[in-house]
């Protein structure tokens, strides 16, 4: 899968959505009284639905069935409105390139891009606008004020540990990790977005900020000097094999899927997950409409559904945390997620440009200050 530098969501998500959830996409009574804004034009939700049904098709990019339970949403849209759907998986940068390259003969309608890519999407002028009828249910930090993107789900930097090697429990803070004696896996900080966010989270936990990432670099330098830093890929396969025992370089929705998949295959493996109590960063993905979409109304209706309670529940079924503030998750769905209390010290990204600058600086400092220590330690151990 090419979607991100993160492992796949659980393949069991394809069956996660119950039939009862597929029946009630957007209630007709709500549509009667609701208005939406598509590419600057205000219309009733009824008219949007009518127009979308006439278009009859929806083509997405970077929104595959097994990521964040997109399948649940596609099935609901098809079953409720008779709109067919297809997806081509690709990275955020590839999505924007496709929109631009096909503007004279477009084939794609909507996409899902990393929050850090939204300034580039706006700069390239390849995205349309849509404000759902539930627009006010989303916090300001999760949406563009002009409707160019909306972030319907997030992930937060999390720890996952094989507790056989970490003293019977997952470390609950960066301080706990530092005081341990096990190998710590952070991944590829030079190119992995989640790994860079791990260093940023660590910097914040140790008195730094997006403008001062040095405390995070210094922290990992100490781990490298102690021979405790693993910079290999952070994958579920390495965790399942025992090669990786404590991963600090991935998001909650990925590691929750890892845990359930691995334990299903190996019930005796004890895996524990937490959000570091002294510092974590919450990041996410933004849903966008192609400015040149061949099916603009179907694209708008898709975003409308993703912004509904049912859409939010779909994301939670895929271990992602919905940003819709007034949704109530069913108990069986909520049980898939970590407790809300664990997120009280998370930093929400409100300045995407600052995040991008911080991650670029982290990669530069990592290459200059941390990697040489890992290489030196590796040679000394041979």
C-alpha positions in Angstrom: 0.0 0.0 0.0 1.3 3.4 -1.0 -0.9 5.6 1.2 1.6 6.7 3.9 4.8 5.7 5.6 2.7 3.8 8.1 1.5 0.2 8.1 -1.9 -0.8 6.8 -5.0 -0.5 8.8 -6.4 -3.9 9.9 -7.6 -6.0 7.0 -10.5 -7.0 9.2 -11.9 -3.5 8.9 -13.6 -4.5 5.7 -16.2 -6.3 7.8 -16.3 -3.9 10.7 -19.4 -1.9 9.7 -22.7 -3.6 10.6 -25.6 -3.6 8.1 -27.7 -1.4 10.4 -25.2 1.4 10.0 -25.3 1.2 6.2 -29.0 2.0 6.1 -29.0 5.5 7.6 -26.6 7.7 5.8 -28.0 11.2 5.9 -31.6 11.3 7.2 -34.1 12.7 4.8 -35.6 14.9 7.6 -32.2 16.5 8.1 -31.8 17.0 4.4 -35.1 18.9 4.2 -33.9 21.7 6.5 -30.2 21.8 5.6 -28.2 23.9 3.2 -24.6 23.3 2.0 -22.1 25.3 0.0 -20.4 23.6 -3.0 -17.7 25.6 -4.8 -19.2 28.8 -3.6 -22.8 28.0 -4.5 -25.4 27.5 -1.7 -27.9 24.8 -2.3 -30.3 22.6 -0.3 -29.0 19.2 0.7 -31.9 17.7 -1.1 -30.7 19.3 -4.4 -27.2 18.1 -3.7 -28.4 14.5 -3.3 -30.6 14.7 -6.4 -27.7 16.0 -8.5 -25.2 13.5 -7.1 -27.6 10.6 -7.9 -27.8 11.9 -11.5 -24.0 11.9 -11.7 -24.0 8.3 -10.4 -20.3 7.9 -9.8 -17.6 8.9 -7.4 -13.8 8.4 -7.9 -11.4 8.9 -5.0 -7.7 8.9 -4.6 -5.7 7.9 -1.5 -8.8 6.5 0.3 -8.5 2.7 0.1 -11.0 0.3 1.7 -8.6 -0.8 4.4 -7.5 2.6 5.7 -9.5 4.1 8.5 -12.5 1.9 7.4 -13.1 4.0 4.2 -14.9 0.9 3.0 -17.7 1.5 5.5 -18.4 4.9 4.1 -18.2 3.8 0.4 -20.6 1.0 1.1 -23.0 3.3 2.8 -22.9 5.9 0.0 -23.4 3.2 -2.7 -26.2 1.4 -0.8 -28.1 4.6 0.1 -27.7 6.7 -3.0 -26.9 4.2 -5.8 -23.6 5.9 -6.5 -20.8 3.7 -7.7 -17.3 4.2 -6.3 -13.7 3.4 -7.1 -10.3 4.4 -5.5 -6.7 4.5 -6.6 -4.3 4.5 -3.6 -1.5 7.0 -3.7 0.5 9.4 -1.6 -0.7 12.9 -0.8 1.7 14.5 -3.2 0.6 12.1 -6.0 -3.0 13.0 -5.4 -2.3 16.7 -6.0 -0.2 15.9 -9.0 -3.0 13.9 -10.5 -5.6 16.6 -9.9 -3.3 19.1 -11.7 -2.3 16.8 -14.5 -5.8 15.9 -15.4 -7.5 19.3 -15.1 -8.5 19.3 -18.8 -9.8 15.7 -18.7 -10.4 14.9 -15.0 -11.2 11.4 -13.7 -10.9 11.9 -9.9 -13.3 13.6 -7.5 -12.0 13.6 -4.0 -8.9 12.8 -2.0 -7.4 12.4 1.5 -4.1 14.3 2.1 -1.9 14.8 5.1 -2.6 18.0 7.0 0.9 19.1 6.2 0.1 19.1 2.5 -2.8 21.4 2.7 -0.8 24.6 2.1 0.7 23.0 -1.0 -2.8 22.0 -2.2 -4.0 25.6 -1.8 -0.8 26.9 -3.5 -1.4 24.6 -6.5 -5.0 25.8 -6.7 -6.3 22.3 -7.4 -9.0 22.0 -4.7 -12.6 23.1 -4.7 -14.6 24.1 -1.6 -17.4 22.4 0.3 -19.1 23.3 3.6 -21.2 20.5 5.0 -24.5 21.0 6.8 -22.6 19.9 9.9 -19.8 22.5 9.4 -20.3 24.0 12.9 -19.8 20.6 14.6 -16.1 20.7 13.7 -13.5 22.7 15.6 -11.8 25.6 13.8 -8.4 23.8 13.9 -9.9 20.9 11.9 -11.1 22.9 8.9 -10.1 25.5 6.4 -12.3 28.7 7.0 -13.1 28.8 3.3 -14.1 25.2 3.1 -11.1 24.0 1.0 -10.4 21.1 3.3 -11.9 19.5 6.4 -10.1 17.0 8.7 -12.7 14.5 9.9 -10.3 12.3 11.8 -7.0 12.5 13.6 -4.3 10.3 15.1 -2.0 11.0 18.0 1.6 9.9 18.6 1.4 6.7 20.7 3.6 4.1 22.3 3.2 0.3 21.8 5.2 -2.2 23.7 5.7 -5.9 24.0 5.4 -5.9 27.8 7.5 -9.1 28.1 10.5 -6.9 27.5 9.4 -3.6 29.1 8.8 -4.6 32.7 5.2 -5.9 32.3 3.7 -2.6 31.1 4.0 0.0 28.3 6.0 3.0 29.3 3.6 5.9 30.0 5.9 8.8 29.3 9.1 9.8 27.5 10.7 9.8 30.9 9.7 6.2 31.4 11.3 5.3 28.1 14.5 7.1 29.0 14.8 5.2 32.2 14.2 1.8 30.6 16.8 -0.7 29.3 15.1 -2.0 26.1 15.5 -1.1 22.5 13.5 1.9 21.4 12.2 2.0 17.8 11.4 5.4 16.2 11.6 4.6 12.5 13.0 6.6 9.6 13.2 10.2 10.9 14.8 11.4 7.6 11.7 10.6 5.6 8.9 9.3 7.8 6.3 11.8 8.8 5.2 9.9 11.9 8.8 9.4 13.0 9.4 13.2 12.8 6.2 13.8 14.8 7.7 11.4 17.4 10.8 13.6 17.8 8.6 16.7 17.9 6.4 15.1 20.6 9.5 14.2 22.6 10.8 17.8 22.2 7.5 19.2 23.6 7.7 16.7 26.5 11.1 18.0 27.4 10.5 21.7 27.3 10.7 22.3 23.6 8.2 23.4 21.0 7.7 23.5 17.3 10.1 26.4 17.3 12.6 24.5 19.4 13.0 20.9 18.5 16.5 20.5 20.0 15.4 18.9 23.3 13.9 16.0 21.2 17.1 15.6 19.2 19.2 15.6 22.5 16.9 12.9 24.0 17.4 10.5 21.1 21.2 11.3 21.0 21.3 9.9 24.6 19.4 6.8 23.5 21.8 6.3 20.6 24.9 6.7 22.8 23.4 4.0 25.1 22.9 1.7 22.2 19.1 1.7 22.7 18.0 3.4 19.5 16.5 1.4 16.6 16.0 3.3 13.4 14.7 0.4 11.4 11.2 0.5 9.9 8.4 0.5 12.4 6.1 -2.3 11.1 3.6 -4.7 12.6 5.7 -7.6 11.2 8.7 -6.5 13.3 6.6 -6.2 16.3 5.0 -9.6 15.8 8.3 -11.3 15.4 9.8 -9.8 18.6 12.4 -7.8 16.7 10.8 -4.6 17.8 9.8 -4.3 21.4 8.9 -0.7 22.0 7.8 1.6 19.2 7.5 5.3 19.8 7.2 6.4 16.2 3.6 5.8 15.0 0.0 7.0 15.5 -2.6 5.5 17.8 -4.9 4.3 15.0 -2.0 2.3 13.4 -0.7 0.6 16.6 -4.3 -0.2 17.7 -4.8 -2.1 14.5 -1.4 -3.7 14.9 -2.3 -5.0 18.3 -5.6 -6.5 17.3 -4.2 -8.2 14.3 -1.1 -9.6 16.1 -3.0 -10.8 19.1 -5.6 -12.5 16.9 -2.7 -14.5 15.4 -0.7 -14.9 18.6 -3.0 -14.6 21.7 -0.2 -15.1 24.1 1.7 -12.0 23.0 1.0 -9.1 25.5 1.0 -5.8 23.7 0.1 -2.6 25.5 -0.5 0.9 24.1 -0.6 4.4 25.6 -0.3 8.0 24.7 2.8 9.6 26.3 1.5 11.6 29.3 4.2 14.2 29.1 3.9 15.1 25.4 2.2 13.9 22.2 1.2 15.6 18.9 -2.2 15.1 17.3 -2.1 15.2 13.5 -4.5 14.1 10.8 -5.6 13.9 7.2 -7.8 16.4 5.3 -10.5 15.5 2.9 -10.5 17.6 -0.3 -12.6 17.9 -3.5 -10.8 18.1 -6.8 -11.4 21.6 -8.3 -11.9 19.9 -11.7 -14.0 17.0 -10.4 -16.1 15.2 -13.1 -18.7 14.5 -10.4 -18.7 17.5 -8.2 -22.1 16.9 -6.6 -21.2 13.3 -5.7 -17.9 14.6 -4.3 -19.8 17.1 -2.1 -22.2 14.4 -1.0 -19.3 12.2 -0.1 -17.8 14.9 2.1 -21.3 15.5 3.6 -21.5 11.8 4.6 -18.0 11.8 6.0 -19.0 14.8 8.1 -22.1 13.1 9.5 -22.4 11.0 12.6 -22.4 7.8 10.6 -19.2 8.9 8.8 -17.6 9.7 12.2 -18.5 6.2 13.4 -17.0 4.7 10.3 -13.7 6.3 11.1 -13.8 5.2 14.7 -14.5 1.6 13.5 -11.1 2.0 11.8 -9.4 3.1 15.0 -9.2 6.8 14.0 -10.6 9.5 16.3 -13.4 11.6 14.7 -13.1 15.4 15.0 -16.9 15.8 14.9 -17.6 17.3 18.4 -21.2 16.2 18.9 -21.1 12.6 17.8 -21.8 9.9 20.3 -20.0 6.7 19.5 -21.7 3.3 20.2 -20.1 1.5 23.1 -18.8 -1.3 21.0 -17.1 1.2 18.7 -15.8 3.4 21.5 -14.2 0.4 23.1 -11.9 0.1 20.0 -10.2 3.4 21.0 -8.0 4.5 23.9 -9.5 6.4 26.8 -10.1 10.1 26.3 -8.1 10.9 29.4 -4.9 9.8 27.8 -5.1 12.7 25.3 -5.3 15.6 27.7 -1.6 16.6 27.1 -1.7 16.3 23.3 -0.8 19.3 21.2 -3.2 19.9 18.3 -1.6 21.2 15.1 -3.0 24.7 14.4 -0.1 26.1 12.3 0.7 23.7 9.4 3.6 25.9 8.2 5.2 25.7 11.6 4.8 21.9 11.6 6.4 21.6 8.2 9.3 23.8 9.3 9.8 21.8 12.5 9.8 18.5 10.7 12.3 19.8 8.1 14.6 21.0 10.9 14.2 17.6 12.7 15.3 15.7 9.6 18.3 18.0 9.2 19.4 17.8 12.8 18.8 14.0 12.9 21.1 13.5 10.0 23.8 15.7 11.5 23.6 14.9 15.2 21.9 11.5 15.8 22.6 9.2 12.9 26.4 9.4 13.3 26.0 8.2 16.9 23.9 5.2 15.7 26.5 4.3 13.1 29.4 4.6 15.5 27.6 2.4 18.0 26.8 -0.1 15.3 30.5 -0.4 14.3 31.6 -0.7 17.9 29.2 -3.6 18.5 30.5 -5.6 15.6 
